[in-house]
Amino acid sequence: MKHDLYLASPLLNAAGTLGFSPRAGLDWLGQLGAFITNPISLHHRSPAHDRTLIPFEGGILLHTGLINPGLRYVLNQHAARWAGLPVPVWVHLIASGPEEAAAMTRQLEGLENVHAVELGLPPEISPAAALSLVKGAHCELPLVVQLPFEQAAQLGPALKGSPAAAFSLAPPRGLLPGQGRLASGRLLGPALLPQALNVVQSLAKAGCPVIGSGGVTCGDDLRAMLEAGAAAVQLDTLLWGLKGPGNLAASIPAEGWGFPLQDEDLDFPPALENQ
Amino acid sequence: MHTWTARLIEIWEENGARVGLLECPADHRPSAGRCLLGAAREGPPPVLPHLLFPGGLLPEGLVLAPGLPLSWQPGIELALRGPFGSGFHLPPKARHVLLAAPQHSPRRLLPLIPLALAQRSEVTLVCHPDFLAALSHPLPPLVEAIPPEALPEALDWADYLAADCPAGLPHLLTEWRGSGQALISVPMPCGNLADCGACAVNTRGGWKLACKDGPVFDLRDLA
């Protein structure tokens, strides 16, 4: 049985912002339509030796190497907790090839409260390699494909018709001087909003279901993302602030967001859509 | 993940760095080496909250160690989260306590002094004279302050070492085989919310996260 993407709220956390399972006591967790895990690889990944954090006006450059203990360990430690969360779980996977992607997604099928897989595509991947990876990850769970920001406008349309149910955006990459060298890393923060809106709009115009992300810090930003065509919005550094998403949920419009339901085998009555 | 608020009573400079005094309820005060995240309650929020360490205790409140942002002014209300992380654990049987901040302000080690004196330990502080002279309040008379050049001799004397060396631990300290701990200075952008990995520290037991397992680590565990 294959399920559709369903969200009770268009607010999501971006992968890497709330851990492998959320910390206890996050009283705003229920504002999210789903909890997205940190990126998980098949095998353990050590942190990058040149990890760095460099603030700039309106954002940060962050390079960590996507440290994670590997899928088996994560499932042992967190799957039971996922089952009891008040929001659905989307598991973010990073795979080195289609076979590995298939091996990983198989382990997620049937896990309680796991409602989707988000597959991170590596930077500079070719459309053919991306399609192969997406096909490998195809499983019973809806598949959200996280596109490299710089290639999103090209890859999204190229992957239409693939098993991807929707597309999300990885943070753009950048360079900044720091620690006596030019440091490379992901860019996060409010300064990215204009670029993010542009990419979201171009994907939406191309007919791609897209989850926006990048620089959303207030209700106006959220509404702009939805107006640009995003079906939902991922939050990043905002969640590391002291207020979390604050009262962002109050800015969610009554309609104009969410994914169309296409499958007959729904877990949720259609009447619940977008509530 | 409790968030609370407190007023910043006073700000002063010590050797060019901004230090503050926070009106802080006793049950929210971080112990030595543990940290808080803080941001001004009013105005646009920073991209990330600021990492704050205790730098001493005065009758009026908690001293925040050097590094306060320029935008903060006396009287502002701060939103705060924490304390989090693992701080210094002074062994109850330690009799010769050595606090070593040879390269910068000793502020983050000062909260250990009253604890050590309360258990009748002798305390020696290794610190550059410029930083010592900049401290707003004098050290207790029972604490001996010595310059960094005297560190080797002090290590022979100590039975517990607490070190704070943001630029990296000198070999002299990493090779020391006594009981000791070091406060590791790494960025902690997620503030223990995400296991983001930015604060990963390589230890003999594998990779640890400073925001969760540290930022104070046993010297013998540091690889």
Interface residues (C-beta under 8 A of the other chain):
Chain A: G16 T17 L18 G19 F20 R23 A24 G25 L26 N38 S46 P47 R51 T52 L53 P55 G58 G59 I60 L62 T64 G65 L66 I67 L188 G189 P190 T217 T237 L239 W240 G241 L242 K243
Chain B: M1 H2 T3 L37 G38 A39 P45 P46 V47 L48 P49 A79 L80 R81 P187 P189 C190 G191 N192 L193 A194 D195 C196 G197 A198 A200 W207
